[in-house]
């Protein structure tokens, strides 16, 4: 594996920074826009937000398989960024339920390729030995980009209203195209990028990706844990945004941006910590800590409706999400070493993530309508606690040297 040049490292930094909000979607901003501008109820908002997650859910695993098979990984990122740009520009021009759902579905399909493509490009550039540390750096720049986007959205929306967020995200999507094209195509080892060891090649007659994934119990346990984590996490911030917007639409968007900035600023050092310590402390204690913080956050939201309290509690999202984002691709890479199926496995686990997120948005909306915001937050926190117990007792440590050959998804 060739040494990573400064240009390539900076390009990876810029790609993760510019794809920050683009990769995650409009999320809470769309919830505020639909509530404040079009007076949608919480259940309808939850369905609209779920459209992107469901579309991404369907596309994640095929998207990962495409990243495994395709050598034009940079071109795939460009195409996805253009699709997200289109969806951002169209949403403010439509008002009906189904047009909004369809544009969010398009965005969800496009966003599904970003995570496996970035992970593959990173692994192909830096190699396996440096992957955990570089992934932590990727996530730090991703969270810094989220903080920048949220701060800009807050300032601009306070002046011009919630619609400005759509233009901001479209601009960041276009910036990501410039960043990914700055990574030299020859810097990516495409065999390593899909999970093979350096110098290895795929063999004829090797097991299919589906057969090796379904036979791997730790990977299946991890998939269930990811479902529970995102079921508990995905709806929390949009629900906070709705509570803030009920007071004042423009101020609600601005306060939502404060919540996001506060969390993202915490995520930056947490991602760096995970990347720096995952090889010495192990993956398991760090990931378990993210679950426990998420469970506490659900309970703390119910103690007060004061905007400043909500911002303080939202900062805890930086701990859980910072750890999760940095460790998620690293754990999958551990379990897929030597298989040649890293990206489809990453896509499959991201599908599990999408299941949790899509169920979270819709279920939380209906719980709010039936029993109120506090009941929804407590239910989400309880699911996080359940995930922590499963991860603690059923998930093995995957740090190199602790995963047996029968655990890894190496070709037979």
C-alpha positions in Angstrom: 0.0 0.0 0.0 1.5 3.3 -1.1 1.9 6.1 1.4 -1.0 8.6 1.7 0.0 11.9 0.2 -1.0 15.2 1.9 -3.3 16.0 -1.1 -5.2 12.7 -0.7 -5.5 13.1 3.0 -6.8 16.6 2.7 -9.2 15.5 0.0 -10.6 12.8 2.3 -11.0 15.5 5.0 -12.8 17.8 2.6 -15.1 15.0 1.3 -16.2 14.0 4.8 -16.7 17.7 5.8 -18.8 18.6 2.8 -20.9 15.4 2.8 -21.8 15.9 6.5 -25.5 16.9 6.3 -25.8 15.6 2.7 -25.1 12.1 3.9 -27.6 12.3 6.7 -30.4 14.1 4.9 -32.7 17.0 5.8 -34.0 15.2 8.9 -35.0 17.6 11.6 -34.9 20.6 9.3 -37.6 19.0 7.1 -39.7 18.3 10.2 -39.6 21.9 11.2 -40.3 23.1 7.6 -43.3 20.9 7.2 -44.7 21.7 10.7 -44.1 25.5 10.5 -44.8 26.2 6.8 -47.3 23.6 5.8 -48.9 22.8 9.2 -48.5 19.0 8.8 -49.3 16.9 11.9 -46.6 14.9 13.6 -47.8 11.5 12.2 -47.6 12.8 8.6 -44.2 14.3 9.3 -43.0 11.0 10.6 -44.1 9.2 7.5 -42.4 11.8 5.2 -39.2 11.5 7.2 -39.5 7.7 7.0 -39.7 7.8 3.2 -36.0 8.7 2.9 -35.0 6.0 5.4 -37.1 3.3 3.8 -35.8 4.1 0.3 -32.3 4.0 1.7 -33.1 0.8 3.4 -34.0 -0.9 0.1 -30.9 0.5 -1.6 -28.2 0.0 1.0 -27.3 -3.6 0.4 -27.4 -3.3 -3.4 -25.4 -0.1 -3.0 -22.8 -1.9 -1.0 -22.6 -4.7 -3.6 -22.2 -2.0 -6.3 -19.3 -0.4 -4.4 -17.6 -3.9 -4.1 -17.9 -4.5 -7.8 -17.3 -1.0 -9.2 -13.9 0.5 -9.6 -15.4 4.0 -10.4 -16.1 4.7 -6.7 -15.5 8.4 -7.1 -18.0 8.6 -10.0 -20.6 6.8 -7.9 -20.2 9.5 -5.2 -20.5 12.2 -7.8 -23.8 10.7 -9.2 -25.3 10.4 -5.7 -24.3 14.0 -4.8 -26.1 15.3 -7.9 -29.2 13.4 -7.0 -29.2 14.8 -3.5 -28.7 18.3 -4.9 -31.8 17.8 -7.2 -34.0 16.6 -4.3 -32.9 19.6 -2.1 -33.8 22.1 -4.8 -37.1 20.5 -5.6 -38.6 20.2 -2.1 -39.3 23.9 -1.6 -41.2 24.0 -4.9 -43.7 21.3 -4.0 -46.4 21.3 -1.3 -48.3 18.0 -1.6 -47.7 14.9 0.6 -46.7 12.5 -2.2 -44.3 14.9 -4.0 -42.4 15.4 -0.7 -42.4 11.7 0.0 -41.1 11.0 -3.6 -38.3 13.5 -3.4 -37.2 12.2 0.0 -37.2 8.7 -1.5 -34.9 9.8 -4.2 -32.6 11.4 -1.7 -32.6 8.2 0.4 -31.5 6.1 -2.5 -28.7 8.4 -3.3 -27.6 8.8 0.3 -27.3 5.0 0.6 -24.1 4.8 -1.3 -22.2 7.5 0.6 -21.3 5.4 3.7 -20.0 2.3 1.9 -18.3 4.4 -0.8 -16.4 6.6 1.7 -15.4 3.5 3.8 -14.2 1.7 0.7 -12.2 4.6 -0.6 -10.7 5.1 2.9 -9.8 1.5 3.3 -8.4 1.4 -0.3 -6.3 4.4 0.3 -4.9 3.9 3.8 -5.0 0.1 4.2 -6.2 -2.0 7.1 -3.6 -1.1 9.7 -4.5 2.6 9.6 -8.2 2.2 9.0 -9.5 2.6 12.6 -7.5 5.8 13.1 -8.3 7.3 9.7 -12.0 6.4 10.2 -12.0 8.4 13.4 -10.5 11.3 11.5 -13.2 10.9 8.8 -15.9 11.1 11.4 -14.3 14.1 13.1 -14.4 16.0 9.8 -17.9 14.8 9.2 -19.1 16.1 12.5 -17.2 19.4 12.0 -19.1 19.7 8.7 -22.4 19.1 10.4 -21.5 21.7 13.0 -20.7 24.2 10.2 -23.9 23.4 8.3 -26.0 23.6 11.4 -24.5 27.0 12.4 -25.0 28.4 8.9 -28.5 27.0 8.8 -29.4 28.6 12.1 -28.0 32.0 11.2 -29.5 32.1 7.7 -32.9 30.6 8.8 -33.2 33.2 11.5 -32.9 35.9 8.8 -34.7 34.2 5.9 -36.8 31.4 7.3 -36.6 27.5 7.2 -36.4 27.3 3.4 -32.8 28.4 3.3 -31.7 25.0 4.6 -32.5 23.4 1.3 -30.2 25.7 -0.6 -27.4 25.2 1.9 -27.5 21.4 1.6 -27.5 21.6 -2.1 -24.4 23.7 -2.0 -22.6 21.3 0.2 -23.5 18.4 -2.1 -21.9 20.2 -5.0 -18.8 20.9 -2.9 -18.5 17.2 -2.2 -18.1 16.5 -5.9 -15.1 18.8 -6.0 -13.6 17.0 -3.0 -14.0 13.4 -4.2 -12.5 14.2 -7.6 -9.4 15.6 -5.8 -8.6 12.1 -4.6 -6.4 10.5 -7.3 -8.0 7.4 -8.8 -4.7 5.6 -8.6 -4.4 6.1 -4.9 -7.3 3.6 -4.3 -6.4 -0.1 -4.0 -9.8 -1.6 -5.1 -9.0 -5.1 -3.8 -8.2 -3.8 -0.3 -11.2 -1.5 -0.6 -13.6 -4.4 -0.7 -12.0 -6.3 2.2 -9.3 -8.4 0.7 -5.8 -8.5 2.3 -3.1 -6.6 0.4 -1.8 -8.6 -2.5 -4.7 -11.1 -2.3 -7.2 -11.7 -5.2 -10.6 -13.1 -5.3 -10.8 -16.8 -6.1 -13.3 -18.6 -8.3 -15.9 -20.6 -6.5 -15.7 -18.7 -3.3 -18.9 -18.5 -1.2 -21.4 -15.8 -2.0 -21.6 -12.7 0.1 -25.1 -13.7 1.4 -24.0 -17.2 2.4 -21.0 -16.0 4.4 -22.9 -13.1 6.0 -25.8 -15.2 7.1 -23.4 -17.8 8.6 -21.7 -15.2 10.7 -23.4 -15.0 14.1 -21.4 -11.9 15.4 -22.3 -10.0 12.3 -26.0 -10.9 12.8 -25.9 -9.8 16.4 -24.2 -6.6 15.5 -27.0 -6.0 12.9 -29.7 -6.3 15.6 -27.8 -4.0 17.9 -27.6 -1.4 15.1 -31.3 -1.7 14.5 -32.0 -1.0 18.2 -29.5 1.9 18.4 -31.0 3.7 15.5 -34.6 2.9 16.5 -33.8 4.6 19.8 -31.8 7.5 18.3 -33.3 8.6 15.0 -36.5 10.2 16.2 -35.1 12.0 19.3 -33.7 15.1 17.5 -36.7 15.6 15.2 -39.0 15.4 18.2 -36.9 18.1 20.0 -37.1 20.2 16.9 -40.9 19.9 16.8 -41.2 21.0 20.4 -39.0 24.0 19.7 -40.8 24.9 16.5 -44.2 24.9 18.4 -43.0 28.0 20.2 -41.7 30.0 17.2 -40.9 28.7 13.6 -37.8 30.8 12.9 -36.5 30.7 16.4 -37.2 26.9 16.5 -35.0 26.4 13.5 -32.3 28.5 15.0 -32.5 26.6 18.3 -32.5 23.3 16.4 -29.2 24.4 14.8 -27.8 25.2 18.3 -28.7 21.7 19.4 -27.0 20.2 16.3 -23.9 22.3 16.6 -23.6 21.5 20.3 -23.8 17.8 19.6 -21.5 17.9 16.6 -18.8 19.8 18.6 -18.9 16.9 21.1 -18.8 14.3 18.3 -15.5 15.6 16.9 -13.3 14.7 20.0 -15.4 11.5 20.6 -14.7 10.3 17.1 -11.0 11.1 17.4 -11.0 9.3 20.7 -12.6 6.2 19.2 -10.2 6.2 16.3 -7.2 6.6 18.5 -8.1 4.1 21.2 -10.1 1.4 19.4 -7.0 -0.7 18.8 -5.8 -0.4 22.5 -9.0 -0.2 24.5 -11.0 -2.4 22.2 -14.2 -1.8 20.2 -16.7 -3.2 22.6 -16.4 -0.9 25.7 -16.4 2.2 23.5 -19.5 1.1 21.6 -21.3 0.0 24.7 -20.7 3.4 26.2 -22.6 4.9 23.2 -25.6 2.8 24.0 -25.7 3.7 27.7 -25.5 7.5 26.9 -28.3 7.1 24.4 -30.6 5.5 27.0 -29.8 8.3 29.6 -30.6 10.9 27.0 -34.1 9.6 26.4 -34.9 9.9 30.1 -33.3 13.3 30.5 -35.4 14.9 27.7 -38.5 14.4 29.8 -37.4 16.4 32.8 -37.9 19.9 31.3 -39.2 21.7 28.2 -36.8 24.6 28.7 -34.9 25.2 25.4 -31.6 25.5 27.2 -32.1 22.2 29.0 -32.9 20.5 25.7 -29.7 21.9 24.1 -27.7 20.6 27.1 -29.2 17.1 26.8 -28.7 17.1 23.1 -25.0 17.5 23.6 -25.0 13.9 24.9 -25.9 12.9 21.4 -22.4 13.8 20.5 -21.0 11.1 22.8 -23.2 8.3 21.5 -23.2 9.2 17.8 -19.5 10.1 17.8 -18.6 6.7 19.1 -21.1 4.9 16.8 -20.0 6.6 13.7 -16.3 6.0 14.2 -16.6 2.3 15.3 -19.4 1.1 12.9 -17.3 0.6 9.8 -14.3 -0.6 11.8 -16.3 -3.4 13.4 -17.7 -4.5 10.1 -14.2 -4.4 8.6 -13.0 -6.6 11.4 -15.7 -9.2 10.7 -15.2 -9.2 6.9 -11.4 -9.3 6.8 -10.2 -11.3 3.8 -13.6 -11.9 2.4 -13.8 -9.4 -0.5 -17.3 -8.6 0.8 -16.7 -5.6 3.0 -18.9 -3.1 1.3 -21.9 -5.3 0.7 -21.6 -6.3 4.4 -21.4 -2.7 5.3 -24.4 -2.0 3.1 -26.3 -4.9 4.8 -25.6 -3.5 8.3 -26.5 -0.1 7.0 -29.8 -1.6 5.9 -30.3 -2.7 9.5 -29.5 0.8 10.5 -32.1 2.1 8.1 -34.7 -0.3 9.5 -34.2 1.1 12.9 -34.3 4.7 11.8 -37.4 4.3 9.6 -39.3 2.6 12.3 -38.2 5.2 14.9 -39.5 8.2 12.9 -42.9 6.7 12.2 -43.4 5.0 15.6 -42.4 8.1 17.6 -44.7 10.3 15.6 -47.7 8.0 16.5 -46.6 7.8 20.1 -46.6 11.6 20.4 -50.1 11.8 18.9 -51.4 9.2 21.3 -49.5 9.9 24.5 -47.3 13.0 24.2 -43.6 13.8 23.8 -42.4 12.4 27.2 -43.9 9.0 26.5 -42.1 8.9 23.2 -38.7 9.9 24.7 -39.1 7.2 27.5 -39.9 4.5 25.0 -36.9 5.4 22.8 -34.6 5.4 25.9 -35.9 2.0 26.9 -35.1 0.5 23.5 -31.6 1.9 23.8 -31.2 0.1 27.2 -32.4 -3.1 25.6 -29.7 -2.7 22.9 -27.0 -2.1 25.5 -27.9 -5.4 27.2 -27.8 -7.4 24.0 -24.5 -5.9 22.9 -23.0 -6.5 26.4 -23.9 -10.2 26.6 -23.9 -11.4 22.9 -21.4 -9.3 20.9 -17.7 -10.4 21.1 -14.7 -8.0 21.0 -13.6 -7.6 17.4 -10.2 -5.9 17.8 -7.5 -7.6 15.8 -6.1 -10.6 17.6 -9.4 -11.4 19.4 -11.6 -12.4 16.4 -11.2 -16.1 15.6 -11.0 -17.3 12.0 -14.5 -18.8 12.3 -15.8 -15.4 13.3 -14.3 -13.4 10.4 -16.0 -13.7 7.0 -12.9 -14.9 5.2 -13.4 -16.9 2.0 -13.6 -20.7 2.5 
